[in-house]
C-alpha cells in the first residue's frame, strides 16, 4: 500500500489485529490520528505505521493497546458511531419485552450503545423511522391481500428509503375470552354475531391492523361491533378488561395472555415480528451488534426461558426493500 492510503477503522483493526472499537478508543485518546471524510472516519496508513513504531519503543506491557471493555467506548467516544451522532440518542421502537432484553444486551456489547425505548405500535414506529426520529423500528403488520407480513408496509411507508428487515420471532395471535369461553367464540366469523362486545387495540398497532384487515376481508364494518371504538395500549390491558368482564373478546398474543388470570386464549394466526433498519445504517457498529446479539446462543436461550417465542428464524435477514 502507498503511505497516503486512507483506511477504514475496520481495515486498521485488521492490520493491528485488534477490535474495531479499540481503534476508535485509540483515536479518542489521541494515540492514533483519525479524521473525517464527510461522515466517515478514516486513518492514513502512514499514521498506522507511525503508531506501530511508537509502540515498539515502549515497555513490553504497552506494546499492544488494551481492549476496550464492553459498552465503554460506545458511551464515551465521539467518533465511535461514524455517521451516528450520539447526542440524538439511539431509539428502538416496539412493545414486546424481547426488545427490552435486546436493549440490555446492546448496552453490554463491545460495539453497542445505550438504547432508548419507544413503546409505540408498528405503524407509528415505521413512520418515526421514515422521519429519522428513531434508529430501529419493529413491525408485525399483516397484509390481507398478499397474506404476507411487514414487507408491503415497509415498501409503502418508507418510499425511496432502502431498508433491511430482520426476523425477530414468530408469535401466535388470537382472541382473549373469559375463562371457559362462555360465548363459545372460535374464530373471525364470531365477530358478526350480535351480543359480542369487543375491547380494541389502538390504531397503528400490528394487532389492530390484523383485526381490521380480517374485518375488511369478511365485509364486517368495524363500527357494527359493540366496543370497537374502545381502545387499550397493550395486550395486557385488553386481556385484563376481558378478565374483569369489561368485554367478551379482545385480540392479543398468546404469551401476554398467559400472564393474566381468568381468560382463555383462542389461537388464530401465527404472525411474524420483525425489525426494520435503514440499509445505510447496516454497517455501523451498533447495528452490527444487534445482528450479532440476535444470532447469539445466549440471547436465544434467555428468550427460550421466557417462553412464547418461535426463535427458529431469529436473526435472519428476510428482505431488503
Buried (B, 14 or more C-beta within 10 A) or exposed (E): EEEEEEBBBEBBBEBBEBBBBBBBBBBBEEEBBBEEEEEEBBBBBBBBEBBEEEBEEEEEEEEEBEEBEBBEBBEEBEBBBBEBEBEEBBBBBBBBEBBBBBBBBBBBBBBBBBBBBBEBBBBBBBBBBBEEBBBBBBBBBBBBEEEBBBBBBBEEBBEEBEBBBBBBBBBBBBBBBBEEBEBEBEEBEBBEEEEBBBBBBBEBBBBBBBBBBBBEEEEBEBEEBBBBEBBBBBBBBBBBBBBEEBBBBBBBBBBBBEEBEBBBBBEBEEBBBBBBBBEEBBEBBBBBBBBBBBEBEEBBEBBEEEEBBBBEBBBBBBBEB
